[in-house]
């Protein structure tokens, strides 16, 4: 109901504004016609008055929008910079949003809270992602280091057959471990896509 009333009020304001702009244009045209004593065909006079009304309406609308919508321009400027920061991976944006938290508009405050919550959650996800990568890197690096070390030991020709067999078993176990890690990563990727 409230939205309908706002829409009706806005439509009435635009209509009144349009009529007043055309009335101002007619007044100016009539004054100029009296001052300079010229005569145009009626259709040309009406077209000039209508064009003048539109020009006056656009000019006044531009001036009023610059005056009345300062907060909205600030709002969009701050939000654009905040979203750019989030896009760069900086999720510490509370300080940048502080000027918007003092605005009177409840919708702006709600949006600020939602953006802060989103940035906080993205920051937590980024921390989890970095921890996950660090853990996986460690899990992969450990068997690779073992395999590398034991293959160097196997190059020694003086090793006994038992030692060689033991080192080969360790290499096989580490290879299986790497294979399981790789398999689990593939499963995680498949689950993420679902």
N, C-alpha and C positions, 0 to 999 in steps of 0.2 A: 504494500500500500504506500509506504514511504517513498519507494523508488518511483512509483507512478506520479505521486505529487511533485517530486523533484523534477521529473521529466516534463510535466505540465508547466511548472513554474519556469523552467529553463526555456521551453518553447515560447511562453508568453513574453519573457524578457527579450528573446531574440526578435520576436514579432514587433514589440514596442520599439526596440532599438532600430529595426529596419524602417519603421514608419517615421521615427524621429529623424533618421539620417536622410530619408527622402524629403521630408519636410524642410530640413536645413538646406538641402540641395536646391529645392524649389525656391526657397527664400533668397538664397544667394543668386540664383539664375535670374529671378525677377528683379532683384536690385541691380544686377549688372545690365539687364535689358533696359531698365529705366535710366541708368547712368549714361550708357553709350548709345541709346536709341537705335537699336537694330531690330530687324524682324526676320525670323526664320520660319520655315514651314512647321506646322504643329508637330508632325512626326519627329522632326529633328530636335525640336525643343524637348519633347517627352523623352527621347533617347538620351539627350544631354543631361536632363534632370535625373533619369534613372542611373546613368553612369556616374554622375556626381554623387548620388546617394550611396552607391556601392563603394566608391572611393572614400567617402567620408566614413562609412561604416567600417571599412578595413583599417583606415588610419586610427580611428578611435579605438577599435578593437585591439590593434597592435599596442597602442599607448597604454590601454587599461591592462592588457596581459602583462606588459613589462612591469607595471606597478603592482598589480594584485597577485601575480604568480611567482614572486621572488622565491618564496619558500619551496615551491615545486621545482624550480630550477636548481636550487641548492640541493634539494633532495636527490634529484637525478644525477647531479654532478658527483655528490658523495657516493651514491650507490654505484655509479660507473667505476669510480676509482677503487671502491671496495671489491667489486667483482673482478677487476683487473688483478688486484692483489691475490685474491683467491685463485684465479687462473694461473698465477705465477707460483702457487704453492705456499703462500703466506696466509696462514689461517688465524693469525693474531690480529683481528680487525676491530676489536671492541673500542679501542681509542679513536679510530676513524669514525665510528658510528655515533660517538658521544653527542655531537651537535644535533643529530636527528632524534635522540632520545628526549630532548627537551621540547620538541615540537608539540603543538596542541593537538594535532590530528591523531586520533586513536588508531587509524589505519596505518599511518606511518610508524607509530610505535610498535604495532603488531608485526609489521614487516621487518622492522629492525630486529625484534626478538627472534623471528624465524630465521633471518640471515645469520645472526650470531649463533643460533643453535645448529644451523647447517654447517657453518665454519668449524664449530667445535667438533661435530661428528666427523667432518672430513679430516680434521687434525688427528683425531683418534684413529681413524682408518689409516692415515699415512704412517702413524707411529707403528701400528700393527703390521703394516706392509713392510716397513723398514726392519722391524724385528724378525719378521718371517724370512726376509731375504738374508739377513745376517745368520739366522739359524740354519737355513738351507745351505748357504755358502759354507758354513762350518761343517755341516754333515757331509757335504760333497768333498770338501778339501781333505778331511781326515782320511777316508779310504784312498784317495788319490796319493796322498803323502806316503801311506803304507805301501801301496803298490809300487810307487816309484822307488822307495827305499829297498824293498825286497827284490825288485828286478835288478838293481845295482849289485846287491849281494850275490844274486845268481850268476853274475858275470865272472865271479871268482872261480877259476877252474879247479882250485884245490878243495872245494866243498865236497863233503861226503854226500852219498846218495840220500841218506836219511835227512840231512839238512836241506838238500834241494827239494825233496818231497814235502818237507814241513813248510818251506818258504812258498812252494807252489800252492799248498793248501791255504795258506794265509792269503795269497793273491786271489785265489778262487773265492774265498769267503768275502774279501773286500769287494771283489767284482760283483758278487751277488748282492752285497749291501748297497752298492751304487745302483744296481739294476732296480732294487726295491724302492730306493729313493726316487729314481726317475719315474717308475710306475706310479708311485703315490702322487707325484707332482702332476702327472697326466690325469689322474683321477680327480685331483683338486681342480684342475683347469676345466675338465668336463662338468664338474658340479657347479662351478662358477657360471658357466654358460647357460645352465638350466634356469 
